Amino acid sequence: MDVAGGEIIPLVAAIIGLGVGAQLLAARFQVPSIIFLISAGLLLGPFSGLIFGTRLLSGATFGGALPAIVGLSVAIIVFEGAFHLRIDRIKEAPSATLRLVTIGAAIALLGTAATIKFALAQPWDLSLLIGALLVATGPTVVTPILQVVPVRDRVAAALETEGIINDVSAAIIAVVIFEVVILQDQAGVAFLREFASRLGIGLLVGLVVAVIVYYLLRYVDLSPGNAPRNARLLAFAGALVAFAAADTIASEAGVAAVATAGLVLGNLDVPYEEEIEAFKGDVTLIVLSFVFIALAALLQIEDLIKLGLAGLVVVAAVIFVIRPLLVFISARGDRFTRSEKLFISFVGPRGIIPASVATLFAVELQGHASELRAEAAELVGGGATAGTVCGPGLTGEAAQLCAEAATFGSQAQILVGTVFLVIFVTVALEGGFARYIAEYLDVIPMRVIIVGGGQVGRALAERLEDRGENVVIVEEEEQAVERNRNEGYSVTWGDGTDTDVLREAGAANAKTVVAATGDDDANLLIAQLSSSKFDTNRVIARANNPDNVEAFEDLGVRTISSAMATAWAMDNQIERPALAHWMTDVGRKGDVQEVEVSPDGEFVGQTIEEIGPKLPDTCLIALVDRDGEVEVPGPDFRIEAGDRVTLLGKREAVREAMQMCNYE
């Protein structure tokens, strides 16, 4: 279906509308948006062709502009993902992350290539090309999963880093295999030279652009009245310039350039960082929606059907054999639990890079096939055309050209069919069931739910999130909801005394529920619901009226009186000013944390004297709670699994000691 210019506008509007709808559905049902995006693409493409006899969206819709649209969209998506990636998060599991993008990527490439070689009976060059494309997981598919599955930082950091780096390496390796091995029939030194050249160009261009953008943001007056807006636009333009400049020099070097620029800028102290992140996040959602819907609409169902059972064998090998193998090899010896390794093994969906690059390769292969058939037609003469020349009875050089054309055409179908089949199955299976798998494996940190997003609730949320807790605020007042969300908190909108609202906030998976509203009756009801309906381990209620404290506690509710808490704080400032200063200045100078020692903790079975040299500098164990008995431990006190130790010291030292006590 060739869409005229006047019809493109409503079609583009429909794509964007479906994309926004997909995001809303994803948020409502707590599943990655990509599932709905691909479904929308299939609806506009193959399914509309079956229903109406002609596709609403096809390869002819955008003419020759689609590769450029996809390329620029990929630049925005990769830049946004890299901008969010912090070096300190990568340090959560540095060795595992490094192995995932090196040893793990090699296992994925070679394992997938070998499977395709033998399952689909394809030559090694095409098998390696598809294997290279299917290395890439990418932020486009991993990030939406992590948005609805709030796993621990070390797990998220490993998956995000793997996705961003493998997007870059997979795209470049695939292009080099395609251009050097398949089209030029070369390998070895030529392959390594082309790969190093493209990667080097991308890194250099990305670094230069990052430095220029950083200088402009930091040292050039961006107009005080419009500085935030100008900072957002400058970062956005930088991403596009980095991609275009590098890609002009060498194809697919642009992906490396935007990843480099985003990673460098995201880890520098740039002004208006939050505004830039918010703006690029919104833009990324739009372009991600557009590209996924557009590429899914281009799929030919026949390409999938032709793969048959062998195609399903490839998918099964990728999901259930190759991915777990590379994860368990890469994550050995690190602070990942077995459940976390299994979850990472399950989360390896393929995304925009394989889809877009495979589509472009297929177009080029079909183009080569057409050129070969045209050459054969010239040799035959007699009115033969590229569309009719290849048939039975053809001999000689013309027959050889037709055979080569058929090979290119078949490779294009195998390439697109295999890549899209793996994308569809991994996105649908892993995206759709990721949250359920995470809950089954117990890799989602238990939540702390704070009902009441006023000053008290927000201040408590800030302190809890600062030490890494998974906090959700429940608030029914619309302005408070908006304010808390703008400050970056996860907020459930609704009445905290409603069981369904508490369930939506995650009360079934909460270790603590805090009723912190200004209404004592509401706080008491919230506490009772949390205990009776969800069996929450710890429920704490705020008593605004001191006279209600005794009534709350008679009902078994752990209660904090607002008046008494204020009095205690003032008394501490009077009698214990140094300690009070230390406790209330948490985050600027020091920290005090209590953590349970897990069976795998580094200190189990050791005495305080033995532990001392292993603790970070400026951190000490102040108290130990064992079965409700609290004491100040002497040098001969031996730590056991299940002990709750109170760590006192400088903030980063305390955080490090917490990890040593509890790997969970």
Summary of the structure (lengths in Angstrom):
residues: 664
radius of gyration: 28.9
end to end distance: 54.8
largest distance: 106.2
contacts: 2334
relative contact order: 0.08
helix: 68%
strand: 9%
